[in-house]
């Protein structure tokens, strides 16, 4: 906590001690590899728990913590216990800020929602079915029956002829006439 208080006042607590880590020349370039070697595993494990085991976010937090250590390398206390505490405190603050930002940021919405796409397709097919139903109603009953038995019920011409009790040739000619009339009626409906 003492290192934490010093950091918030802009002085990150450089106090030489007999147990200080020997980093050779006092540069941030020398400190960061040492921090990775000595503290990365501990830092990663602690942050992983704070991020609900989000490995990518944890990597980002560890990286950001090391960048901040590099930025404060000239004022950091080199005693291992103090370094570890400073790194864990900074990492915890980064995670807390991340959680706050996630709560404040609006929830992301998918650009393409399958339910909406299906609704559009159902609307188009319903509209088409309504249009065809109206056109079928305008046909004579003998034409409606051959269309029903062949196209809607899925029977062959022979089966439709047996069901309707008429010759196969009659079914074929009525289908031909019915389809011509439907095309004409549907063409008029689309023009309207």
C-alpha positions, -999 to 999 in steps of 0.1 A, spaced: 0 0 0 29 23 7 41 20 -29 5 26 -40 4 59 -21 37 71 -36 25 63 -71 -6 84 -67 15 114 -56 37 110 -87 66 96 -67 67 58 -72 90 51 -42 126 47 -53 144 39 -21 177 20 -23 180 -10 0 204 -38 7 181 -63 -9 173 -43 -40 173 -61 -73 206 -54 -92 196 -42 -126 230 -28 -137 225 5 -153 194 22 -141 173 21 -174 138 10 -182 151 -11 -210 170 -33 -184 141 -34 -160 113 -47 -182 131 -80 -192 138 -85 -155 102 -80 -146 90 -104 -172 114 -130 -161 107 -127 -123 70 -116 -122 52 -124 -154 39 -159 -142 26 -145 -109 11 -114 -125 -6 -135 -152 -21 -159 -127 -34 -130 -105 -48 -111 -135 -64 -142 -150 -85 -146 -119 -96 -109 -121 -106 -111 -157 -128 -143 -153 -102 -163 -172 -102 -142 -203 -67 -150 -216 -66 -123 -242 -77 -96 -218 -52 -109 -193 -23 -107 -218 -33 -72 -226 -34 -62 -189 0 -78 -183 14 -60 -213 0 -26 -201 13 -32 -166 48 -38 -180 46 -6 -202 37 14 -171 66 -2 -152 89 9 -180 74 44 -180 81 46 -142 114 27 -143 135 57 -130 114 59 -98 104 23 -91 118 7 -60 139 -23 -70 132 -45 -39 114 -77 -53 85 -75 -28 78 -39 -36 81 -45 -73 56 -74 -71 32 -53 -50 34 -24 -74 29 -46 -105 -2 -63 -89 -17 -30 -78 -13 -14 -112 -27 -46 -129 -57 -46 -106 -64 -10 -114 -62 -17 -151 -87 -45 -148 -110 -24 -127 -109 3 -153 -116 -24 -179 -147 -37 -161 -160 -1 -157 -155 6 -194 -174 -26 -203 -203 -16 -181 -205 19 -195 -200 9 -231 -233 0 -249 -238 -36 -257 -227 -46 -291 -255 -57 -315 -249 -80 -344 -254 -63 -377 -272 -92 -393 -298 -109 -371 -310 -142 -386 -345 -138 -371 -350 -105 -389 -338 -121 -422 -363 -150 -417 -391 -126 -410 -385 -108 -443 -385 -141 -462 -417 -152 -445 -433 -119 -453 -423 -123 -490 -435 -159 -492 -468 -150 -474 -474 -121 -498 -467 -144 -527 -491 -171 -513 -518 -145 -508 -514 -132 -544 -515 -167 -558 -545 -177 -537 -565 -147 -550 -556 -155 -586 -566 -192 -580 -600 -181 -567 -607 -163 -600 -603 -196 -619 -632 -219 -628 -636 -248 -603 -625 -274 -629 -592 -257 -633 -588 -252 -595 -593 -289 -590 -565 -300 -614 -541 -275 -600 -549 -286 -565 -544 -323 -573 -512 -319 -593 -493 -289 -578 -506 -287 -543 -513 -324 -534 -483 -336 -554 -501 -362 -575 -491 -372 -610 -513 -366 -640 -524 -402 -639 -533 -401 -602 -551 -367 -606 -571 -382 -634 -582 -412 -612 -591 -389 -583 -611 -365 -604 -626 -392 -626 -615 -377 -659 -591 -388 -686 -554 -380 -684 -556 -359 -715 -583 -337 -700 -561 -332 -669 -532 -321 -691 -553 -297 -712 -570 -282 -681 -536 -277 -665 -523 -260 -696 -554 -236 -697 -553 -231 -659 -516 -221 -659 -521 -197 -688 -550 -180 -670 -530 -179 -637 -501 -162 -655 -524 -137 -670 -541 -130 -637 -508 -127 -619 -495 -104 -646 -525 -82 -641 -521 -83 -603 -485 -71 -605 -494 -43 -629 -520 -30 -605 
